[in-house]
């Protein structure tokens, strides 16, 4: 059986991302390991409380020799332009989660709105990654 | 303080256009959100996203207007104002140039389909935003 364990996001700064995902979004650190023998590569993963078998990898954009400087710049720019991917989060109460996160200083790009599939909202992490927060409507069984 | 690529500020301006297109928002407001002078902002925005901030804001408004034409029975004038445009005449002109048919013809061509797949709104907004069209395209094509 194949399952999702982690999915990776590029971030501009791991400390900044860590503060955002834990202090503002309320996620927990699943692993934070720095390997000096690998150029201080830092494996940093977070996920929501109660969801311990899947995590987001907050990955620093590497320099040479892993990634040449030009590619690294392109990736940094793509993230900053908001084209590097989206994380889709769900909540059982979009409005309440919105109020809570807003109170902690999360800047929403879309406030909660009714959609055919539920109540949907969106914000960005400090690097520019887009994150959606959706209260998915229960669909009648077909 | 973490390094912030300049494009991140431009994204903030584009997010503002996406979030508040229905207000009387202009390029000056977007430039302010990016913390840049208007001329510098327009140049940098175009370099990052391949089109001017004016064109981005206009096509976002036209995308929203097209969605309202398809999914509501509100009047063309009402829709024009509710997407942040001030003049019904220039709305009709921009819309017709962009979608190659008038707002009323567009509405007639796309009857609401309630049985469509439930695709997230963010996806619909990104893929529904039209290519901006100007009257100078022929010249650009001729030069290429």
Interface residues (C-beta under 8 A of the other chain):
Chain A: X12 X13 X15 X16 X76 X77 X79 X80 X81 X82 X86 X109 X110 X113 X115 X116 X117 X120 X122 X124 X126 X127 X128 X130 X132 X134
Chain B: X2 X3 X4 X5 X6 X7 X8 X10 X11 X14 X15 X18 X19 X48 X49 X118 X120 X121 X122
